[in-house]
Amino acid sequence: MLMKILIADDESSIREVVALYLKKEGFTVLTARDGEEALAIETNERPDLLILDIMLPKLTGLEICQSIERSVPVIFLTAKTAEEDKITGFSLGADDYITKPFSPRELVARTKAVLRRSGLLHESDNNLSVDGMMINQALKSVTINQKEISLSPKEFELLSFLIRHPKQTFSREQLLTNIWGYDYDGDGRAVDATIKRLRQKIAHPDYNYIHTIRGFGYKFEVHHD
């Protein structure tokens, strides 16, 4: 089961970008626009980690921490930089404190660090295995029938993303957003070309992994040839 992370921030752009980067790392992401929505999601979904903006509408991140009855890792995400605010956050049980503006990659790294310190994440959790194929996230390696396959960084990211969402069809635009990022200037031909190379490299005599859904995009599903 994928680990669930709740992002609560009143800025939609921050929610979208952070969610994008976390999903690429294999996490299930929940989002909330205000404190009341965040608390309701926390109660009903019981995420594994909370990323909370301190200055949320309706209920602040600090008030959410005070309301939660169970123990759950918390990262505060805020524009506040005063030492007093950090001390207050840590005194309420926060595990980390990141000030805006921030790097999404740094946030992902610190999220993983908090989960590891909490005993919730182990390197092996990020290893993926399906019929005949093994993906090692730590080593960025792929083996098929114990034979290592050489992939480019984008090919590896694309394969990892698809295998984490089996049987789910993604359009070229969705794959561009999730793998190449919002600021990529190219078009869907980059996806088609990468899929073509990937299929050639991971070709298996008994299994077919990546499928074209005509008129929409691609999905990962293991079929016996």
N, C-alpha and C positions, 0 to 999 in steps of 0.2 A: 504494500500500500504506500502511495506517495505521501510525503509529509506535507501538511497543510500550514500555510503561513498567511496571517491576516495583515493587510496593509490598510491603515486608517489615516487618511489625509484629505483635507478639503480641497486640495489642488488636483484636478483630474490628470494633468500632465505628469505629475509625480507618481500618482497611482499607476498610470499606464506604463510608464517607463520602468518603474521598479518591478511591476508584474511581468513585463516582457523579459527582463533579465533573469528573474527567479524561475520563470517557466522554462527558459532555455536550460536551466540547471536541473530540471526535473521535478520542481516543487509544484504542488497544487496551490493556487493563489486565490485568496478571498479578499475582497476590497470593501471599504466603507467610507462614506463621505463625511460622517459626523460621529460624535461619541456615542450617541444612543444606538445608532445602527451597528457600530463596532461592538458594543457590549452585547447586543442581541445575537450577533454572529458568533461571538466568543462563547456565549451560553449554549447556543444550538449546535454549532459545528465543532467546538472544542479544538481549535487549531493548535499546532505544536509550537508556534512562536508568534508573537505579536510585534509588529512594527507600528508604533503609534506616534503621531504628531502631538506634541504637548498641547498646542493651542487649537484643538479641535472645537467646532461648534457644538452646542448642547451639553456635551460632557467633555472635559479636557482629558488628555492622556493620563494625567496624574489621577484624576477621579476614576477613570476606568481601572487603573491599577488597584486603587483602594477598594473597588467594588468586586473584583474577581476573588472568588473563594478558593480556587485551586492554584497550585503552583505551576506557572508557565513562564518560559523565558520571554523577556521584553526588551526591545530596542527602542529608545526614544529617538524620533526624527523631528528636528525642530530648528527654527531660526534663532532661538535663544542661545546665547553663548556665555551668559553670566555664570560665574562659579557657583552661586547660590542655587541656580536652577538645576545644575548638574548634581549638586549635593542632594537636593530634594528628590530628584529622580532616582538616584542610587539608593537613597534611604528607603524608598518605597519598593525596592527590589529590582530595579532596572539592571539588566545585564550589560548594556552598552548604551552609548549616547552619541549620536551623529548629528552634526550641525549642517544646515543648508548654507550655500550650495554644496553638493556632495557628488562623488563619482558613483554611478550605479554599480560598477564593478567592485568598488571598495565595499559598498553596502552588502553585496552578495558574499564577498569574502568574510566580512565580519559576521554576517548571518550564519554562515557555516561554522565559523569559529565558536559562536555562542552555542550552537546546537551540539558541537563536539564537546565543549566544556560541560554541557548539561547531560552528556551521555546519551543524547538522542540520535546523533549522526556518527556513523563510522565510515571509513573510506570504502568498505565493501558495499555499503548501501548504494553507492553510485555505480556499481558494476551491473551491467545488463547482459542477460543471456536469453537467447531464443534458439530454436532448432538449428544446430550446427554452427551458431555464431556466438561469440563472446566479445563484449565491449568493456574495456577497462578504462574508466574515466580518469583515474589518477595518472595512468601511463599514456593516455590518449592513444590506445592501441586497439586494433580489431583483429580477431582471429576467426577463421572459418575452418572447421575440422582440424584445429590446432595449427593451422598455417597462418602466419601473420600477413595481413593485408595492408599495404601502404596507401594511406589516404591523406589528402590535403586537409588543412584545418577546416575549410568550409564543407568538404565532403564529410568529415568526421562530425561536425556540428549538425549537419542536416540529417545524417543517419541516426545520431543520438536523439535528436528531436522527434523524428518519426517513430523510432522504436519505443519511446516513452509514451506515445499516444497511439497504441495499436488500433487498427480498424477505423481510425478517425481520418476523414478526408480533409485535406488542406488545399486551398487555392494557391496559385502562384503568388498572389499578393500577400496572403497570410504567411507563406514561407519566406518571402522577401523580408517582411517585417520582423519575423521571429529570428531569422538567421543572419540576414545582411544588415538589419537595423533600419530605423526611421530615416536616417540621413543618406541612405544609399540612392544614387542617382540613376541606376540602371533599371532594366525592366525584367519581365518574366522569363526572357530567354536565358538569363543567368541561372534560374532554377532548372529549366529544361536541360541545359548543358551539364550542370552539376549532377542531376539525376542520371543522365545518360552515362557519364563517367563512373558514377557510383554503381550503377547496375552492372557495368562491365567488370568492375573490380571485385564485387561481392557475388558474382555469378556462382551458383551452387548446382551440382548435378541433380540434386533431389528436391530442392526448395526454390520457390520464387518469393522474394521478399517485398519488393516495391511495385505497386500497381498504379497504372494510370486510370483515372476516372474521367472518361471522355467528357469534355466540355466544362470540367471544373478544376481538377488538379491531381494530387497524388495521395496515396495512403500506404501504410506499412501493415501487411498481413501475410502470415506464412501460409503458402499454398504448396502442396506436394505436386511436383511436375509429373 
